[in-house]
Amino acid sequence: MSRPPAATKPPPAELALGVLADLVGFHLAQAAVVSFASFDAHVGKPFALRKVEFSLLVLLLANGPLTPRQLARSVMLTAPTLTMLLDRLEARGLLRRERNPQDGRSQHIVLTPKGRRLAQDGSAAARTMEDSLQQLTPAEHAMLIELLARVAGRAGRR
C-alpha cells in the first residue's frame, strides 16, 4: 500500500527567532561567522595566520616588547595556551624571547624583522577586510567596536 505524497509547504523566507532575537550571544555568533570568513579570506589564508596569532603579532607591533603575562591577559589566554602559540610563532621565525633587561628573571616577547613585516602586511590586509564590511557606516562601525569592547569589559581602551 503506498502512502499519499506529503503536502509540501515552502519554508518561510525568514524564521521567527523567538527569544534569540534578544540574545546578544546569538547575534555575536551570527556576526562572528561573517567576520571570521572575511578574516580567513583577507588575512588567515594569505598570511597563514590564525586569528589569535595575528592578534599576538599586532599587539607586539603596536606595543613593542611585552611579557607573556601581558599578552595572555590581552587576548584572554591561559599561560600554557600562550606558550604553545609563542612556540609556534617562534618556530616560524616571527618572534623571539629575550631576557627582560630590568628583571633578568622574566622574558620579553619581541618581533623579529620577519614578524614585523608580517604584522604590518597583515594589518594592511585587515584594514581592507574592515573596509569590505560595507553594511556599516563609519559611525556604525565605530559604535559597534565601542559596544563590543564594553561587552568584553575593555571599554575605553584603544
Residue frames as a rotation matrix with the C-alpha (Angstrom) as fourth column:
MET 1
0.579 0.815 0.000 0.00
0.815 -0.579 0.000 0.00
0.000 0.000 -1.000 0.00
SER 2
-0.426 -0.768 0.478 1.51
0.758 -0.591 -0.275 3.31
0.494 0.245 0.834 -0.98
ARG 3
-0.184 0.270 -0.945 1.28
0.756 -0.576 -0.312 6.49
-0.628 -0.772 -0.098 1.03
PRO 4
0.768 0.409 0.493 -0.16
0.627 -0.637 -0.448 9.63
0.131 0.653 -0.746 -0.42
PRO 5
-0.200 -0.890 0.409 2.50
0.671 -0.429 -0.605 12.26
0.714 0.153 0.684 -1.10
ALA 6
-0.106 0.071 -0.992 3.07
0.913 -0.389 -0.125 14.56
-0.395 -0.919 -0.024 1.85
ALA 7
0.843 0.397 0.364 1.89
0.500 -0.828 -0.255 18.07
0.200 0.397 -0.896 1.39
THR 8
-0.232 -0.964 -0.129 4.96
0.972 -0.223 -0.078 20.19
0.047 -0.143 0.989 0.92
LYS 9
0.890 0.436 -0.132 4.89
0.452 -0.882 0.135 23.69
-0.058 -0.180 -0.982 2.22
PRO 10
0.241 -0.863 0.445 7.69
0.413 -0.323 -0.851 26.05
0.878 0.389 0.279 1.22
PRO 11
-0.109 -0.342 -0.933 9.76
0.994 -0.064 -0.093 27.22
-0.028 -0.938 0.346 4.18
PRO 12
0.876 0.406 -0.262 9.21
0.415 -0.909 -0.021 30.79
-0.246 -0.091 -0.965 5.30
ALA 13
0.581 -0.670 0.462 11.70
0.186 -0.443 -0.877 33.31
0.793 0.595 -0.133 3.91
GLU 14
-0.431 -0.672 0.602 12.73
-0.502 -0.375 -0.779 34.27
0.750 -0.638 -0.176 7.44
LEU 15
-0.132 0.332 -0.934 12.37
0.638 0.749 0.176 32.13
0.758 -0.573 -0.311 10.51
ALA 16
0.737 0.356 0.574 10.96
-0.262 -0.633 0.728 33.62
0.623 -0.687 -0.374 13.68
LEU 17
-0.263 -0.963 -0.068 13.86
-0.191 0.120 -0.974 33.90
0.946 -0.243 -0.215 16.15
GLY 18
0.604 0.510 -0.612 11.87
0.512 0.341 0.789 33.74
0.611 -0.790 -0.055 19.34
VAL 19
0.904 -0.249 -0.346 13.99
0.229 -0.402 0.886 34.57
-0.360 -0.881 -0.307 22.36
LEU 20
0.068 -0.936 0.346 17.14
0.946 0.170 0.276 34.52
-0.318 0.308 0.897 20.16
ALA 21
0.367 0.142 0.919 16.13
0.644 -0.752 -0.141 37.92
0.671 0.643 -0.368 18.78
ASP 22
0.844 0.033 0.536 17.04
-0.295 -0.805 0.515 39.47
0.448 -0.593 -0.669 22.15
LEU 23
0.815 -0.579 0.019 20.19
0.342 0.506 0.792 37.49
-0.468 -0.639 0.611 22.94
VAL 24
0.578 -0.688 -0.439 23.47
-0.740 -0.669 0.074 39.32
-0.344 0.282 -0.895 22.39
GLY 25
-0.253 -0.746 0.616 25.33
-0.388 0.662 0.641 36.00
-0.886 -0.077 -0.457 22.22
PHE 26
0.308 0.441 0.843 23.21
0.599 0.599 -0.532 34.77
-0.740 0.668 -0.080 19.31
HIS 27
0.994 0.111 -0.021 23.85
0.059 -0.669 -0.741 37.92
-0.097 0.735 -0.671 17.29
LEU 28
0.295 -0.955 -0.034 27.56
-0.801 -0.267 0.536 37.86
-0.520 -0.131 -0.844 18.18
ALA 29
-0.189 -0.346 0.919 27.76
0.078 0.927 0.366 34.27
-0.979 0.141 -0.148 16.94
GLN 30
0.650 0.496 0.576 26.00
0.615 0.102 -0.782 35.15
-0.446 0.863 -0.238 13.69
ALA 31
0.912 -0.357 -0.203 28.27
-0.408 -0.850 -0.333 38.16
-0.054 0.387 -0.921 13.12
ALA 32
0.124 -0.916 0.383 31.31
-0.576 0.248 0.779 36.03
-0.808 -0.317 -0.496 14.00
VAL 33
0.292 0.029 0.956 30.55
0.551 0.812 -0.193 33.64
-0.782 0.583 0.220 11.14
VAL 34
0.916 0.097 0.389 30.70
0.382 -0.505 -0.774 36.51
0.122 0.858 -0.500 8.65
SER 35
0.761 -0.642 0.092 33.65
-0.641 -0.722 0.262 38.19
-0.102 -0.258 -0.961 10.34
PHE 36
0.172 -0.721 0.671 35.72
-0.279 0.618 0.735 35.01
-0.945 -0.314 -0.094 10.63
ALA 37
0.506 0.050 0.861 35.12
0.723 0.520 -0.454 34.12
-0.471 0.853 0.227 6.97
SER 38
0.958 -0.154 0.241 36.27
0.011 -0.822 -0.569 37.59
0.286 0.548 -0.786 5.97
PHE 39
0.513 -0.812 0.279 39.36
-0.710 -0.218 0.670 37.31
-0.483 -0.541 -0.688 8.20
ASP 40
0.250 -0.394 0.885 40.20
0.233 0.911 0.340 33.94
-0.940 0.121 0.320 6.67
ALA 41
0.696 0.097 0.712 39.94
0.713 0.030 -0.701 35.33
-0.089 0.995 -0.048 3.13
HIS 42
0.875 -0.282 0.394 41.91
-0.109 -0.907 -0.406 38.53
0.472 0.312 -0.824 3.75
VAL 43
0.272 -0.776 0.569 44.44
-0.947 -0.322 0.013 37.60
0.173 -0.542 -0.822 6.44
GLY 44
0.468 -0.030 0.883 44.24
-0.554 0.768 0.320 33.99
-0.688 -0.639 0.343 7.60
LYS 45
0.784 -0.114 0.611 44.90
0.439 0.797 -0.414 32.11
-0.440 0.592 0.675 4.37
PRO 46
0.835 -0.480 0.271 47.13
0.030 -0.451 -0.892 34.68
0.550 0.753 -0.362 2.62
PHE 47
0.149 -0.807 0.571 49.44
-0.796 -0.441 -0.415 35.01
0.586 -0.393 -0.708 5.64
ALA 48
-0.009 -0.074 -0.997 48.95
0.203 0.976 -0.075 31.52
0.979 -0.204 0.007 7.15
LEU 49
-0.914 -0.258 0.313 47.83
-0.207 -0.369 -0.906 33.03
0.350 -0.893 0.284 10.45
ARG 50
-0.216 0.841 -0.496 45.14
0.892 0.376 0.250 32.08
0.397 -0.389 -0.832 12.92
LYS 51
0.541 0.523 0.659 43.13
0.245 -0.848 0.471 34.91
0.805 -0.093 -0.586 14.44
VAL 52
0.965 -0.167 -0.203 44.90
0.179 -0.151 0.972 34.66
-0.193 -0.974 -0.116 17.80
GLU 53
0.089 -0.980 0.179 48.35
0.923 0.148 0.355 34.51
-0.374 0.133 0.918 16.15
PHE 54
-0.075 -0.020 0.997 47.54
0.670 -0.741 0.036 37.65
0.738 0.671 0.070 14.16
SER 55
0.848 0.469 0.249 46.34
0.118 -0.624 0.773 39.33
0.517 -0.626 -0.584 17.37
LEU 56
0.680 -0.656 -0.328 49.59
0.542 0.148 0.827 38.50
-0.494 -0.740 0.456 19.18
LEU 57
-0.220 -0.800 0.558 51.74
0.975 -0.169 0.142 39.84
-0.019 0.575 0.818 16.34
VAL 58
0.123 0.340 0.933 49.72
0.449 -0.857 0.253 43.06
0.885 0.387 -0.257 16.08
LEU 59
0.970 0.191 -0.152 49.87
0.210 -0.338 0.917 43.61
0.124 -0.922 -0.368 19.85
LEU 60
0.275 -0.948 -0.159 53.66
0.757 0.111 0.644 43.28
-0.593 -0.297 0.748 19.69
LEU 61
-0.273 -0.329 0.904 53.80
0.876 -0.473 0.093 45.61
0.397 0.817 0.418 16.69
ALA 62
0.439 0.590 0.677 51.69
0.282 -0.806 0.520 48.24
0.853 -0.037 -0.521 18.47
ASN 63
0.981 0.088 0.173 53.39
-0.140 -0.296 0.945 48.00
0.134 -0.951 -0.278 21.87
GLY 64
0.049 -0.999 -0.016 56.93
-0.812 -0.030 -0.583 46.75
0.582 0.042 -0.812 21.39
PRO 65
-0.671 -0.381 -0.636 58.30
-0.034 0.873 -0.486 44.04
0.740 -0.305 -0.599 23.66
LEU 66
0.236 0.792 0.563 55.71
-0.839 -0.126 0.530 42.57
0.491 -0.597 0.634 26.04
THR 67
-0.704 -0.379 0.601 55.82
-0.657 0.670 -0.346 39.99
-0.271 -0.638 -0.721 28.76
PRO 68
-0.838 0.425 -0.344 53.98
0.176 0.805 0.567 36.71
0.517 0.415 -0.749 28.26
ARG 69
-0.555 0.650 -0.519 51.65
0.724 0.070 -0.686 37.72
-0.410 -0.756 -0.510 31.10
GLN 70
-0.488 0.356 -0.797 50.71
-0.331 -0.920 -0.209 40.97
-0.808 0.162 0.567 29.33
LEU 71
-0.769 0.170 -0.616 50.00
-0.592 0.171 0.787 39.09
0.239 0.970 -0.030 26.10
ALA 72
-0.813 0.459 -0.357 47.97
0.492 0.871 -0.001 36.37
0.310 -0.177 -0.934 27.84
ARG 73
-0.469 0.648 -0.600 45.80
0.467 -0.395 -0.791 38.95
-0.750 -0.651 -0.118 29.62
SER 74
-0.592 0.187 -0.784 45.26
-0.544 -0.810 0.218 40.98
-0.595 0.555 0.581 26.44
VAL 75
-0.487 0.387 -0.783 43.91
-0.723 0.325 0.610 38.06
0.491 0.863 0.121 24.44
MET 76
0.249 0.662 0.707 42.41
-0.957 0.279 0.075 36.15
-0.148 -0.695 0.703 27.38
LEU 77
0.402 -0.223 -0.888 44.59
-0.318 0.876 -0.364 33.04
0.858 0.429 0.282 27.10
THR 78
0.975 -0.198 0.105 45.91
-0.014 0.414 0.910 30.67
-0.224 -0.889 0.400 29.72
ALA 79
0.275 -0.956 -0.107 49.67
-0.768 -0.285 0.574 30.54
-0.579 -0.075 -0.812 30.19
PRO 80
-0.259 -0.423 0.868 50.00
0.132 0.875 0.465 27.03
-0.957 0.235 -0.171 28.66
THR 81
0.574 0.524 0.629 47.99
0.697 0.091 -0.711 28.00
-0.430 0.847 -0.313 25.58
LEU 82
0.904 -0.297 -0.306 50.03
-0.372 -0.900 -0.225 31.17
-0.209 0.318 -0.925 25.12
THR 83
0.009 -0.960 0.279 53.28
-0.528 0.232 0.817 29.21
-0.849 -0.154 -0.505 25.46
MET 84
-0.018 0.058 0.998 52.16
0.593 0.804 -0.036 26.82
-0.805 0.591 -0.049 22.71
LEU 85
0.871 0.399 0.286 51.28
0.468 -0.496 -0.731 29.74
-0.150 0.771 -0.619 20.41
LEU 86
0.683 -0.687 -0.248 54.54
-0.624 -0.725 0.291 31.56
-0.379 -0.044 -0.924 21.12
ASP 87
-0.130 -0.719 0.683 56.48
-0.087 0.694 0.715 28.36
-0.988 0.034 -0.153 20.41
ARG 88
0.309 0.346 0.886 54.71
0.797 0.414 -0.440 28.03
-0.519 0.842 -0.148 17.06
LEU 89
0.995 0.084 0.055 55.35
0.100 -0.854 -0.511 31.67
0.004 0.514 -0.858 16.09
GLU 90
0.398 -0.917 0.013 58.97
-0.637 -0.266 0.723 31.43
-0.660 -0.296 -0.691 17.25
ALA 91
-0.072 -0.388 0.919 59.46
0.342 0.856 0.389 28.29
-0.937 0.342 0.071 15.13
ARG 92
0.605 0.358 0.711 58.24
0.787 -0.134 -0.602 30.30
-0.120 0.924 -0.363 12.11
GLY 93
-0.443 -0.890 0.113 60.86
0.895 -0.447 -0.014 32.96
0.063 0.095 0.994 12.88
LEU 94
0.151 0.624 0.767 58.25
0.508 -0.715 0.481 35.63
0.848 0.317 -0.425 13.66
LEU 95
0.718 0.042 0.694 59.22
-0.501 -0.661 0.559 36.39
0.483 -0.749 -0.454 17.25
ARG 96
-0.151 -0.772 -0.618 61.82
0.278 0.567 -0.776 35.62
0.949 -0.289 0.129 19.87
ARG 97
0.885 0.334 -0.324 62.03
0.374 -0.095 0.923 35.54
0.278 -0.938 -0.209 23.63
GLU 98
-0.089 -0.915 0.393 64.57
0.143 -0.402 -0.904 37.83
0.986 -0.024 0.167 25.30
ARG 99
-0.281 -0.094 -0.955 65.56
0.953 0.093 -0.289 38.37
0.116 -0.991 0.063 28.90
ASN 100
0.795 0.557 0.240 63.90
0.486 -0.821 0.300 41.41
0.364 -0.122 -0.923 30.41
PRO 101
-0.104 -0.929 0.355 66.71
0.371 -0.368 -0.853 43.99
0.923 0.043 0.383 30.82
GLN 102
-0.041 0.155 0.987 65.08
-0.726 -0.684 0.077 45.39
0.687 -0.713 0.140 34.01
ASP 103
0.274 0.206 0.939 64.48
-0.836 0.533 0.127 41.97
-0.475 -0.820 0.318 35.57
GLY 104
-0.497 -0.651 -0.574 66.64
-0.858 0.469 0.211 39.10
0.132 0.597 -0.791 34.36
ARG 105
-0.764 0.243 0.597 64.18
-0.108 0.865 -0.490 36.54
-0.636 -0.439 -0.635 35.74
SER 106
0.277 0.949 0.148 61.43
0.125 0.117 -0.985 37.39
-0.953 0.291 -0.086 33.26
GLN 107
-0.571 -0.418 0.706 61.17
0.703 0.195 0.684 37.41
-0.423 0.887 0.182 29.50
HIS 108
-0.116 0.520 -0.846 60.02
-0.509 -0.763 -0.398 39.83
-0.853 0.385 0.353 26.85
ILE 109
0.130 0.211 0.969 58.47
0.746 0.623 -0.236 38.69
-0.653 0.754 -0.076 23.61
VAL 110
-0.153 -0.350 -0.924 59.92
-0.330 -0.864 0.381 40.61
-0.931 0.363 0.017 20.65
LEU 111
0.899 0.429 0.085 59.03
-0.027 0.250 -0.968 40.62
-0.437 0.868 0.237 16.96
THR 112
-0.209 -0.903 0.375 61.76
0.593 0.188 0.783 39.61
-0.778 0.385 0.497 14.55
PRO 113
-0.683 -0.049 -0.729 62.12
-0.448 -0.760 0.471 41.65
-0.577 0.648 0.497 11.34
LYS 114
-0.906 0.383 -0.182 60.17
0.079 0.575 0.814 38.90
0.417 0.723 -0.551 9.55
GLY 115
-0.377 0.783 -0.495 57.44
0.922 0.270 -0.276 39.07
-0.082 -0.560 -0.824 12.21
ARG 116
-0.396 0.165 -0.903 57.31
0.137 -0.962 -0.236 42.86
-0.908 -0.217 0.359 11.99
ARG 117
-0.887 0.047 -0.459 56.84
-0.454 -0.272 0.848 42.71
-0.085 0.961 0.263 8.19
LEU 118
-0.728 0.643 -0.239 54.13
0.474 0.723 0.502 40.06
0.495 0.251 -0.831 8.53
ALA 119
-0.288 0.622 -0.728 52.31
0.822 -0.229 -0.522 42.05
-0.491 -0.749 -0.445 11.23
GLN 120
-0.553 0.038 -0.832 52.46
-0.230 -0.967 0.109 45.20
-0.801 0.252 0.544 9.08
ASP 121
-0.902 0.202 -0.380 51.29
-0.351 0.166 0.922 43.42
0.249 0.965 -0.078 5.93
GLY 122
-0.605 0.703 -0.373 48.57
0.733 0.675 0.083 41.59
0.310 -0.224 -0.924 7.85
SER 123
-0.394 0.428 -0.813 47.43
0.494 -0.647 -0.581 44.86
-0.775 -0.631 0.043 9.41
ALA 124
-0.744 0.100 -0.661 47.10
-0.534 -0.684 0.497 46.46
-0.402 0.723 0.562 5.98
ALA 125
-0.812 0.462 -0.357 45.07
0.031 0.645 0.764 43.47
0.583 0.609 -0.538 4.80
ALA 126
-0.518 0.629 -0.580 42.90
0.844 0.267 -0.465 43.71
-0.138 -0.730 -0.669 7.92
ARG 127
-0.570 0.312 -0.760 42.09
-0.107 -0.946 -0.307 47.33
-0.815 -0.094 0.573 7.10
THR 128
-0.787 0.277 -0.552 40.99
-0.576 -0.008 0.817 46.23
0.222 0.961 0.165 3.63
MET 129
-0.726 0.522 -0.447 38.93
0.533 0.839 0.114 43.49
0.434 -0.155 -0.887 5.27
GLU 130
-0.481 0.545 -0.686 37.17
0.592 -0.375 -0.713 46.02
-0.647 -0.749 -0.142 7.52
ASP 131
-0.666 0.209 -0.716 36.51
-0.513 -0.825 0.238 48.30
-0.541 0.526 0.657 4.55
SER 132
-0.860 0.331 -0.388 34.77
-0.169 0.533 0.829 45.38
0.481 0.779 -0.403 2.82
LEU 133
-0.565 0.708 -0.423 32.13
0.809 0.376 -0.452 45.30
-0.161 -0.598 -0.785 5.59
GLN 134
-0.924 0.121 0.363 30.06
0.079 -0.869 0.489 47.84
0.374 0.480 0.793 3.71
GLN 135
-0.039 0.961 -0.274 26.90
0.731 0.214 0.648 47.07
0.681 -0.175 -0.711 5.66
LEU 136
0.380 0.109 -0.919 28.03
0.865 -0.393 0.311 49.60
-0.327 -0.913 -0.243 8.29
THR 137
0.799 -0.186 0.571 28.64
0.072 -0.914 -0.400 53.31
0.596 0.361 -0.717 8.01
PRO 138
-0.280 -0.960 0.011 31.90
0.161 -0.058 -0.985 54.53
0.946 -0.274 0.171 9.57
ALA 139
-0.359 0.209 0.910 29.94
-0.832 -0.513 -0.211 55.81
0.422 -0.833 0.358 12.58
GLU 140
0.745 0.665 0.045 28.12
-0.630 0.680 0.374 52.48
0.218 -0.307 0.926 12.99
HIS 141
0.443 -0.685 -0.578 31.43
0.247 0.713 -0.656 50.64
0.862 0.148 0.485 12.71
ALA 142
-0.572 -0.678 0.462 32.97
-0.209 -0.425 -0.881 52.79
0.793 -0.600 0.101 15.46
MET 143
0.005 0.667 0.745 29.89
-0.976 -0.160 0.149 52.35
0.219 -0.728 0.650 17.63
LEU 144
0.838 0.301 -0.456 29.93
-0.268 0.954 0.136 48.57
0.476 0.008 0.879 17.18
ILE 145
-0.056 -0.942 -0.331 33.61
0.268 0.305 -0.914 48.41
0.962 -0.140 0.235 18.16
GLU 146
-0.600 -0.142 0.787 32.87
-0.589 -0.587 -0.555 50.50
0.541 -0.797 0.269 21.26
LEU 147
0.379 0.846 0.376 29.87
-0.907 0.261 0.329 48.38
0.181 -0.466 0.866 22.25
LEU 148
0.723 -0.162 -0.672 31.72
0.036 0.980 -0.197 45.09
0.690 0.118 0.714 21.75
ALA 149
-0.424 -0.903 0.067 34.64
0.054 -0.099 -0.994 46.40
0.904 -0.418 0.091 23.83
ARG 150
-0.331 0.385 0.861 32.17
-0.899 -0.406 -0.164 47.22
0.287 -0.829 0.480 26.60
VAL 151
0.759 0.623 -0.187 30.62
-0.563 0.773 0.292 43.75
0.327 -0.116 0.938 26.43
ALA 152
0.460 -0.684 -0.566 34.15
0.362 0.727 -0.584 42.28
0.811 0.064 0.582 26.70
GLY 153
0.822 -0.098 -0.561 34.98
0.535 -0.204 0.820 44.55
-0.195 -0.974 -0.115 29.65
ARG 154
-0.250 -0.963 0.103 37.53
0.926 -0.206 0.316 46.62
-0.283 0.174 0.943 27.74
ALA 155
0.735 0.621 0.274 35.68
0.675 -0.711 -0.199 49.94
0.071 0.331 -0.941 27.46
GLY 156
0.938 -0.264 -0.226 37.81
-0.216 -0.952 0.218 52.95
-0.272 -0.156 -0.950 26.60
ARG 157
0.066 -0.974 0.216 40.97
-0.038 0.213 0.976 51.04
-0.997 -0.073 -0.023 25.51
ARG 158
0.949 0.163 -0.269 42.34
-0.260 -0.077 -0.963 51.58
-0.178 0.984 -0.031 22.01
